Amino acid sequence: MIRYLAVICTLLASLSAAEGADTRPEDIGAQHLDSIGTAEARPAVKSLGIQGTLRFKVIVGGVGEASGTWQRFSEQRKSNFAMKFGGSDWWGERFVFDGDQTYFAAATSSHQRSAFGEFVRSHDFIIKDGLFGGELSTDWALQNLDRSRVKLDYLGMKKIDGRDVQGIEYLSKGNGEMTVRLYFDPETHRHVMTVYLVERGAVRAHHNVFATAHEQEVSYSIEERFSDFQTDNGITLPRHYDLQFSQQPPNGKTSAYEWDMTAERVLGNPTIAPANFQEKQ
């Protein structure tokens, strides 16, 4: 019986490996695009406007909450993503891409960027490649994949948050030290999550002059989750967007933040003023 079970397990493992070998990441990407809309419907959307409400909270490293609004305007490869809180000291975040260069607005009245904004600025290829924000933009990376500089690797089936998903790794010339992984529902082929991860080798840290030095890992991550998909004019997009940023910098002060966003208006082909894709002083 033990030998029989061993043979069965070996056969199942072989079948699973063969299935994985036959799965191409390009096919997953194509199925995902079809989940958004037909090959005729998708290119018809030249611009996209999304507006809604958001709730921000500190998850680790402090206590704090705030509510505000968010918006995402895009036209072809240009995009403008903003999260606003309206406070006199803390304005929010604004990331702009004019199709060539990125611009990052100061987050505070003292003209400083937040840790999150500075992290995205230092890895701005996620804006330029159309990764950040997923399909909530006409510049979505998988919609405009440049085969000359991007490679996709199949990661197989994973279980995240208790659900089975298919994963692919996004390898771009701009990746550098960052790992980018995209996850899809294997049944609907919808894009449900993106993880951006930077992990650096352990660094030597001292808490005080008398403490023994110890090795400490440095890591930063962004997690995007997409849900509540709805179809309008033949295009299916998520109406719920959850964004989390966590960091464990060299000083060891771990912190994590969440922006929970709901899309209340999704406009296809709106007229967008060029100023939306320009740097504001």
N, C-alpha and C positions, 0 to 999 in steps of 0.2 A: 504493500500500500504506500509506503514511504517513497519507494522508487517510482511508483505510478504518479504520485503527486509531484515529484521532482520533474518528471518528464512533462507533465501538464504545464507546470510553471515555466519550464524552458520554452515550450511551444508558444505560450502566451507572450512571453518576453520577446521572442523572435517575431511574432506577428506584430506586436506593438512597435518594435524597431523598424520593421519593414514598412509599416504604415507611416511612421515618421519620416523615413527616407523618401517615400513617395510624395510627401506633402511639400509643396514649394511655397515659400513666403510670398512670391508674386501672385500665386493663386488666391491666397488669403486676402491680399490687398485688393485684388480684383473683385472678389466676393463682397468685401466690405464696401467698395465703391458702389456696387449694385444695390447694397442695402440702403444707401443714401438716395439713389434715384437711378433712372435708366441712363444709358449712354447718351441719349438725346436731352434728357432733362437737366443733367448736371452742368454741361457747358453753357446752357441757357442762362444760368445764374451768374451774371457778370459782377454783381456787387451784392453785399449782404449787410443788413443792419440788425443788431440784436441789443435789446435793452431790458433791464430787469433790476431786481432788488438783491441785496447781499447782506450776509451776516458774518461778521468777523469775530474770531475769538482766539485767545491765547490758550493753547493746549498744554504746553510744558514751559516752565521757566517764568511763570508769573500768572497774573490774573487780569483779565480784561476782555471786554466785549464792545462791539460797535456795530451799528447798522448803517447802510448807505445804499448806493446804486452802482450799477456797472453797465458798461456798454462795449460793444465790439463792432467796429465798422471795418469793412474790407472791400477792396475793389481790385480784381485780378491779383497781383502779388503785393499790393499795398495793404497795410493793416494799422488799426488804432485800437488798442485795448486799454480801458481805463476802469479803475475802481475808485469811487469817490465817497468820502465821508463827510465833507462839508465843515469839518472842524477848523478852527482858526490856526491851530498848531499842527495838526496832522491832516494833510489834504487827501492823500491816498497814493495810488500808483497810476502811471501812464507810460505805456510802451508803444512807440510808433516806429513803423517801418515804411519808408517811402519807395520801396522797391530796390533800393541801393544801400542806404544807410539806416541804422537804427538810432533812435533818440529815447532817452529815459529821463522823465521829469523828476524833479526833487519831490520827495514825499512829505517834507515838513516845511514849516514857515521859515526855518533857519537854513533852508536850501540844502538839506542833506537827503541822501537816499536811504531807504530802509535796507536792512540786511538782505531781505528778499530781492528788492530792486537791484541792489549791487551784485547779487549772485547771478541774476538773469543777465545783467549788463555784461558781466565777465564771461558769459557763455551765450552770447547773443545769436549764435547760429541757430538756436531753437526758435528764434523769431524769424530769422532770414530764411530758414528752411521750411517755415510754415508748420512746425511741430506744435508749438505752444497754443493751447486752446483747441487743438484737434480740428474736427470738421466744422467748427463754428466760425469758419473763415473760408473765403474763396481761395486762399493760399494754402490750404491743407496739403501737407507734405505728400501724402499718398495720392492725391489728385494731381500733383505737379511734380512727380518723381523724376529727378535728373539722374538717369542711369550712369552718366559719366562720372558722377561723384558720390553716388549713394549705393550701398549694398544692403540687402536684407538677409538676415539669417533666421531660420526657423528654430524656435526654442521648445516646441512641443506643447503638450497639454500641461497646464498648471492649475492649482487650486488656490484661489485668492478670495478672501472674505467668504469662504465656504462655497464658492461656485467654481465650476470648471471653465477655464478660458484657454484660448490658444494664444501663444506668444510669439512675437518676432522681434529681433533686435535690429535697430536702425543704426547702420554704420556709415557715417558721413566723413568727408575730409575735414569738417569743422568740429567733429566730436571731441578731439583732444582727449582729455582725461575723463570725460563724461560718458557714462553708459546710458543708452536710451532704449527702453523696451515698451512695446505697444502690445496691448492685450485685447482680444476680441471674443465675443460670445460665439461658440462653435455652431450654434443653431441658427441664430439670426445674422451672424457675421458683423454685428454692430461693434464699433470701437467703444469699449467700456472703460479703458484705463490706460494711462501712460505714466511710466516711472522714469525719472531722470535722477541719476545717482553719480555722485563724485566721492570716491573713497581714496584717501591718500595714506601712504605708509605711516606707521606709528611714529609719533614725534616724542621727543623727550621733554617732560614737563616737570616743573618744580612748583609746589604750592607755597613753600617759603624757603628761606635759606638753610633751614635745618632739615627739611624733608628729604627723603631719599628720592632721587630721580626715578621716574617710571615711564614706561612706554604708553602712549595714548593715541588711539586711532582718531583721525579727523575725517568727518563725513558730512555731506550735504545732500539733501534729496528734495525733489518736488514730486508729488503724486497728484495726478488729475484723474477724477472719476466722472463718468458721463452716464446719465440715466434719464428716465421719463421721456422716451423718444416719441415724437409726434410728427405726423406727415401733413405738409401744407403745400399745395400746388405741385405735388409729385416729388417733393424733397423731404426726406426724413432726417430730422436733427434732434439732438438731446435738448430738453428744456431745463434739465438740472445739471449743474456743473459744480463739482466740489474740488477745491484746490487746497493742497496742504504743502507747507514748506517746513522742513526741520533741519537743524544744523547742530553739529557738535564741533565747534572751532577749537583751535589749539589751546585756548584758555579753559576748556572743559565745561563751559557754561552752556549746556544743552538747552535748546529752545525749539518750540514747534508752534506753528500758527495755521489757522484754517480760515478760508474764505468760502462760504456756502452761498452759491448763486442760483437764482431762479430766473429763467428767461420769460419775460412777460410779453414782449413784442419781438417777433421775428419777421423782418421785411426782406422780401426778395427783390433785387434790382432797384433799390432806392437810389435817388440822386444824392451823391455825397460830395460836399464841397471839398475842393483840393486842400484847403487849409487844415482839414482833419489829418492829413498825412504829412504835415510839416511841423518842424520843431517850434515850440512856443517858448519864448523867453520869459 
